């Protein structure tokens, strides 16, 4: 894990604390869809998953904005559901602002 808290270094806009996070994704490409799961952020690496997929990849966080590249793999068949990712493996790019600072636990 990283040395020192970002807020102690005065660098809150340029870093995210390593740890376990809950995420929620809303698709905004003209089609409906959402996902909720957990993710571990650790020194630029991202690992996590939800009910049907697991994710691995990397991320950066600068000036309050995310950029991440992940490989998404399906681990459980979605019987009776139509998933947005229609194949068992795919690549995903995340771009955007941090909407809410995590609570300290």
Backbone as ProteinMPNN parsed JSONL, in Angstrom:
{"seq_chain_A": "XXXXXXXXXXXXXXXXXXXXXXXXXXXXXXXXXXXXXXXXXXXXXXXXXXXXXXXXXXXXXXXXXXXXXXXXXXXXXXXXXXXXXXXXXXXXXXXXXXXXXXXXX", "coords_chain_A": {"N_chain_A": [[0.835, -1.175, 0.0], [0.303, 2.378, -0.337], [2.552, 4.992, 0.823], [1.687, 7.116, 3.325], [-1.118, 9.297, 3.618], [-3.048, 10.828, 1.053], [-4.263, 13.298, 1.646], [-2.662, 14.194, 3.706], [-0.386, 14.843, 2.347], [-1.235, 16.959, 0.884], [-2.317, 16.495, -1.614], [-4.815, 15.759, -2.637], [-6.404, 15.942, -4.976], [-4.973, 14.503, -6.822], [-4.655, 11.829, -6.229], [-5.843, 8.628, -5.105], [-6.887, 6.772, -2.326], [-5.431, 3.628, -1.635], [-7.345, 0.65, -1.479], [-10.413, -1.162, -0.669], [-13.321, -0.74, -2.525], [-16.764, 0.098, -3.108], [-18.625, 0.042, -6.081], [-20.72, 1.694, -8.509], [-22.153, 1.601, -11.636], [-23.565, 3.377, -14.274], [-24.877, 2.997, -17.422], [-24.478, 5.125, -20.205], [-24.859, 5.32, -22.931], [-27.012, 5.598, -24.61], [-28.419, 3.328, -24.229], [-30.026, 1.288, -21.77], [-28.719, 0.286, -18.62], [-26.932, -1.052, -15.813], [-24.533, -1.602, -13.188], [-23.31, -3.039, -10.167], [-20.758, -3.485, -7.798], [-17.653, -4.618, -6.328], [-14.358, -3.276, -5.921], [-10.818, -3.377, -5.84], [-8.402, -0.991, -5.374], [-5.07, -0.461, -5.934], [-2.115, 1.04, -5.881], [-2.239, 1.937, -8.621], [-3.2, -0.324, -9.864], [-6.105, -2.241, -10.706], [-8.618, -4.342, -9.477], [-11.425, -6.412, -9.374], [-14.996, -7.11, -9.148], [-18.343, -8.261, -10.002], [-21.631, -9.689, -9.855], [-21.509, -11.249, -12.176], [-19.138, -10.799, -13.615], [-15.513, -10.449, -13.564], [-12.873, -8.067, -13.068], [-9.791, -6.786, -14.243], [-6.964, -4.64, -14.351], [-5.59, -1.362, -14.992], [-5.224, 1.983, -13.605], [-5.331, 5.589, -13.54], [-5.41, 8.611, -11.653], [-5.953, 11.885, -11.802], [-6.094, 15.363, -11.177], [-8.726, 15.239, -10.207], [-9.957, 13.444, -11.928], [-10.685, 10.246, -13.392], [-8.981, 7.678, -15.225], [-8.994, 4.663, -16.769], [-8.085, 1.359, -17.796], [-9.38, -1.754, -18.456], [-9.639, -5.327, -18.433], [-12.366, -7.374, -18.896], [-13.905, -10.226, -17.674], [-16.217, -12.866, -17.908], [-17.525, -14.738, -15.239], [-19.704, -16.165, -14.366], [-22.589, -17.663, -15.68], [-25.338, -15.869, -17.025], [-28.246, -16.69, -16.617], [-31.343, -16.256, -18.119], [-31.066, -13.49, -18.221], [-30.267, -10.454, -19.946], [-27.23, -9.332, -20.706], [-25.207, -6.354, -20.872], [-22.597, -6.552, -21.855], [-22.021, -8.668, -24.276], [-20.422, -10.845, -24.618], [-17.988, -13.23, -23.404], [-15.591, -12.143, -22.69], [-14.0, -8.98, -22.627], [-12.762, -5.649, -23.371], [-12.48, -2.625, -21.527], [-12.758, 0.855, -21.151], [-12.433, 3.412, -18.802], [-13.42, 6.694, -18.158], [-13.621, 9.819, -16.573], [-15.027, 12.064, -14.022], [-14.456, 12.025, -10.429], [-17.209, 11.47, -8.536], [-17.97, 11.458, -5.877], [-16.334, 11.721, -2.815], [-14.749, 9.047, -1.094], [-15.921, 7.685, 2.021], [-14.249, 7.738, 5.132], [-13.219, 4.841, 6.883]], "CA_chain_A": [[0.0, 0.0, 0.0], [1.088, 3.602, -0.491], [3.056, 5.595, 2.049], [1.086, 8.398, 3.644], [-2.435, 9.648, 3.103], [-2.988, 11.915, 0.081], [-4.621, 14.568, 2.269], [-1.512, 14.622, 4.494], [0.589, 15.387, 1.411], [-1.817, 18.079, 0.169], [-2.411, 16.035, -2.995], [-6.094, 15.057, -2.697], [-6.928, 15.906, -6.342], [-4.123, 13.709, -7.694], [-4.486, 10.451, -5.797], [-6.945, 7.923, -4.456], [-6.332, 5.838, -1.349], [-5.517, 2.198, -1.892], [-8.337, 0.015, -0.625], [-11.582, -1.841, -1.217], [-14.388, 0.221, -2.792], [-18.014, -0.321, -3.745], [-18.857, 0.906, -7.238], [-21.99, 1.631, -9.216], [-21.982, 2.103, -12.996], [-24.776, 3.586, -15.061], [-24.538, 3.122, -18.835], [-25.029, 6.358, -20.774], [-24.611, 5.289, -24.374], [-28.296, 5.496, -25.291], [-29.07, 2.084, -23.816], [-30.13, 1.186, -20.312], [-27.916, -0.739, -17.973], [-26.195, -0.65, -14.621], [-23.821, -2.67, -12.494], [-22.801, -2.725, -8.834], [-19.807, -4.496, -7.383], [-16.543, -4.164, -5.496], [-13.092, -3.151, -6.629], [-9.642, -3.051, -5.045], [-7.455, -0.094, -6.026], [-3.785, -0.596, -5.248], [-0.946, 1.563, -6.594], [-2.462, 1.977, -10.064], [-3.819, -1.568, -10.346], [-7.521, -2.362, -10.381], [-9.091, -5.724, -9.464], [-12.735, -6.419, -8.743], [-16.01, -7.864, -9.845], [-19.749, -8.192, -9.614], [-22.299, -10.992, -9.876], [-21.259, -12.011, -13.397], [-17.848, -10.506, -14.232], [-14.4, -9.932, -12.773], [-12.158, -7.043, -13.805], [-8.395, -6.531, -13.901], [-6.417, -3.601, -15.214], [-4.823, -0.278, -14.38], [-5.916, 3.269, -13.57], [-4.68, 6.789, -13.038], [-6.347, 9.596, -11.128], [-5.281, 13.187, -11.774], [-6.961, 16.546, -11.252], [-10.106, 14.858, -9.928], [-10.534, 12.626, -13.005], [-10.25, 8.862, -13.571], [-8.762, 7.049, -16.518], [-8.655, 3.276, -16.489], [-8.229, 0.34, -18.83], [-9.603, -3.03, -17.79], [-10.133, -6.507, -19.129], [-13.555, -7.874, -18.213], [-14.128, -11.645, -17.943], [-17.422, -13.41, -17.287], [-17.252, -15.912, -14.408], [-20.961, -16.854, -14.095], [-23.586, -17.523, -16.737], [-26.482, -15.033, -16.633], [-29.438, -17.383, -17.104], [-32.553, -15.442, -18.138], [-30.764, -12.056, -18.221], [-29.542, -9.916, -21.092], [-26.133, -8.513, -20.207], [-24.708, -5.353, -21.822], [-21.439, -7.155, -22.499], [-22.61, -9.876, -24.848], [-19.428, -11.9, -24.796], [-17.411, -13.653, -22.129], [-14.393, -11.352, -22.393], [-13.955, -7.717, -23.355], [-11.94, -4.579, -22.822], [-13.296, -1.505, -21.083], [-12.026, 2.066, -20.767], [-13.176, 4.309, -17.913], [-12.99, 8.092, -18.157], [-14.607, 10.678, -15.94], [-14.724, 12.681, -12.73], [-14.857, 11.401, -9.174], [-18.452, 12.135, -8.164], [-18.125, 11.551, -4.424], [-15.158, 11.25, -2.078], [-15.065, 7.921, -0.208], [-15.946, 7.902, 3.472], [-13.183, 7.053, 5.878], [-13.813, 3.802, 7.706]], "C_chain_A": [[0.887, 1.247, 0.0], [1.531, 4.154, 0.864], [2.425, 6.959, 2.236], [-0.229, 8.636, 2.937], [-2.296, 10.837, 2.156], [-3.299, 13.259, 0.717], [-3.488, 15.095, 3.143], [-0.46, 15.265, 3.602], [0.049, 16.599, 0.665], [-2.082, 17.759, -1.289], [-3.727, 15.319, -3.251], [-6.61, 14.931, -4.121], [-6.131, 14.97, -7.251], [-3.912, 12.28, -7.233], [-5.761, 9.928, -5.159], [-6.302, 6.941, -3.496], [-6.462, 4.408, -1.841], [-6.578, 1.61, -0.976], [-9.434, -0.665, -1.408], [-12.716, -0.829, -1.335], [-15.616, -0.488, -3.349], [-18.204, 0.599, -4.942], [-20.253, 0.683, -7.803], [-21.785, 2.298, -10.565], [-23.346, 2.244, -13.644], [-24.352, 3.812, -16.504], [-25.214, 4.365, -19.403], [-24.787, 6.422, -22.272], [-25.901, 5.16, -25.166], [-29.057, 4.233, -24.957], [-29.072, 2.022, -22.3], [-29.236, 0.073, -19.794], [-27.215, -0.181, -16.758], [-25.509, -1.863, -14.023], [-23.382, -2.142, -11.137], [-21.851, -3.842, -8.439], [-18.768, -3.917, -6.448], [-15.278, -4.122, -6.337], [-11.997, -2.821, -5.611], [-8.752, -2.166, -5.905], [-6.16, -0.163, -5.242], [-2.651, -0.14, -6.166], [-1.096, 1.498, -8.113], [-3.027, 0.707, -10.665], [-5.262, -1.614, -9.891], [-7.918, -3.831, -10.507], [-10.453, -5.728, -8.798], [-13.722, -7.257, -9.511], [-17.405, -7.605, -9.327], [-20.337, -9.59, -9.741], [-21.93, -11.86, -11.073], [-19.856, -11.864, -13.969], [-16.785, -10.199, -13.184], [-13.553, -9.053, -13.681], [-10.713, -6.973, -13.328], [-7.872, -5.453, -14.84], [-5.625, -2.575, -14.44], [-5.624, 1.017, -14.443], [-4.946, 4.372, -13.188], [-5.779, 7.714, -12.537], [-5.591, 10.902, -10.982], [-6.304, 14.297, -11.915], [-8.432, 16.193, -11.1], [-10.753, 13.974, -10.974], [-9.859, 11.263, -13.103], [-9.904, 8.592, -15.024], [-8.316, 5.628, -16.195], [-8.88, 2.388, -17.691], [-8.317, -1.004, -18.135], [-9.957, -4.111, -18.798], [-11.246, -7.079, -18.27], [-13.77, -9.319, -18.637], [-15.379, -12.116, -17.22], [-17.051, -14.657, -16.492], [-18.513, -16.731, -14.132], [-21.933, -16.609, -15.237], [-24.796, -16.754, -16.204], [-27.763, -15.624, -17.212], [-30.646, -16.455, -16.994], [-32.323, -13.943, -18.12], [-30.051, -11.683, -19.507], [-28.485, -8.967, -20.553], [-25.674, -7.544, -21.288], [-23.484, -5.876, -22.558], [-21.881, -8.522, -22.993], [-21.59, -10.979, -25.143], [-18.751, -12.177, -23.466], [-16.158, -12.878, -21.741], [-14.435, -10.079, -23.226], [-13.038, -6.728, -22.678], [-12.819, -3.372, -22.556], [-12.389, -0.34, -20.721], [-12.942, 2.941, -19.926], [-12.567, 5.701, -17.995], [-14.027, 8.899, -17.409], [-14.189, 11.197, -14.588], [-15.089, 11.777, -11.564], [-16.074, 12.157, -8.68], [-18.613, 12.315, -6.666], [-16.867, 11.006, -3.774], [-15.559, 10.089, -1.185], [-15.065, 8.341, 1.255], [-14.783, 7.172, 4.109], [-13.813, 6.06, 6.825], [-13.019, 3.393, 8.863]], "O_chain_A": [[2.078, 1.171, 0.302], [0.962, 3.826, 1.905], [2.604, 7.853, 1.409], [-0.422, 8.221, 1.794], [-1.516, 11.752, 2.421], [-2.673, 14.262, 0.374], [-3.354, 16.307, 3.312], [0.28, 16.14, 4.052], [0.781, 17.216, -0.11], [-2.072, 18.662, -2.125], [-3.754, 14.354, -4.015], [-7.204, 13.908, -4.459], [-6.583, 14.672, -8.356], [-3.069, 11.578, -7.791], [-6.63, 10.689, -4.735], [-5.278, 6.339, -3.819], [-7.491, 4.028, -2.4], [-6.701, 2.022, 0.177], [-9.398, -0.739, -2.636], [-13.04, -0.139, -0.369], [-15.511, -1.54, -3.979], [-17.973, 1.804, -4.839], [-20.873, -0.361, -7.603], [-21.302, 3.428, -10.637], [-24.179, 1.34, -13.57], [-23.559, 4.711, -16.786], [-26.383, 4.628, -19.118], [-24.532, 7.499, -22.811], [-25.882, 4.657, -26.29], [-30.212, 4.077, -25.353], [-28.229, 2.625, -21.636], [-29.031, -0.946, -20.454], [-26.938, 1.016, -16.679], [-25.863, -3.005, -14.318], [-23.115, -0.951, -10.977], [-22.113, -5.013, -8.714], [-18.971, -2.86, -5.85], [-15.147, -4.837, -7.33], [-12.224, -2.084, -4.652], [-8.389, -2.533, -7.023], [-6.147, 0.051, -4.03], [-2.275, -0.843, -7.104], [-0.184, 1.054, -8.81], [-3.306, 0.665, -11.863], [-5.608, -1.097, -8.829], [-7.606, -4.487, -11.501], [-10.623, -5.104, -7.75], [-13.354, -8.016, -10.407], [-17.626, -6.856, -8.375], [-19.597, -10.573, -9.734], [-22.028, -13.085, -10.995], [-19.42, -12.72, -14.738], [-17.089, -9.755, -12.077], [-13.51, -9.25, -14.896], [-10.448, -7.089, -12.132], [-8.295, -5.368, -15.993], [-5.062, -2.862, -13.383], [-6.57, 1.142, -15.22], [-3.892, 4.13, -12.6], [-6.934, 7.608, -12.95], [-4.696, 11.021, -10.145], [-7.263, 14.182, -12.68], [-9.288, 16.767, -11.774], [-11.965, 13.763, -10.935], [-8.648, 11.131, -12.926], [-10.465, 9.201, -15.935], [-7.369, 5.423, -15.435], [-9.766, 2.641, -18.507], [-7.456, -1.361, -17.332], [-10.501, -3.839, -19.868], [-11.086, -7.247, -17.062], [-13.813, -9.612, -19.832], [-15.577, -11.8, -16.047], [-16.349, -15.534, -16.998], [-18.409, -17.881, -13.704], [-22.081, -15.481, -15.705], [-25.223, -16.965, -15.069], [-28.299, -15.108, -18.193], [-30.942, -15.932, -15.92], [-33.285, -13.182, -18.014], [-29.324, -12.49, -20.087], [-28.812, -7.914, -20.005], [-25.736, -7.859, -22.476], [-23.35, -5.662, -23.763], [-22.092, -9.434, -22.194], [-21.897, -11.939, -25.85], [-18.93, -11.426, -22.507], [-15.712, -12.947, -20.596], [-14.851, -10.095, -24.385], [-12.592, -6.942, -21.551], [-13.788, -3.127, -23.275], [-11.367, -0.526, -20.06], [-14.092, 3.182, -20.295], [-11.35, 5.865, -17.911], [-15.223, 8.676, -17.601], [-13.138, 10.829, -14.062], [-15.923, 10.88, -11.692], [-15.993, 13.359, -8.427], [-19.315, 13.225, -6.224], [-16.389, 9.935, -4.149], [-16.622, 10.142, -0.567], [-14.317, 9.226, 1.669], [-14.39, 6.098, 3.655], [-14.803, 6.361, 7.492], [-13.439, 2.518, 9.621]]}, "name": "protein", "num_of_chains": 1, "seq": "XXXXXXXXXXXXXXXXXXXXXXXXXXXXXXXXXXXXXXXXXXXXXXXXXXXXXXXXXXXXXXXXXXXXXXXXXXXXXXXXXXXXXXXXXXXXXXXXXXXXXXXXX"}
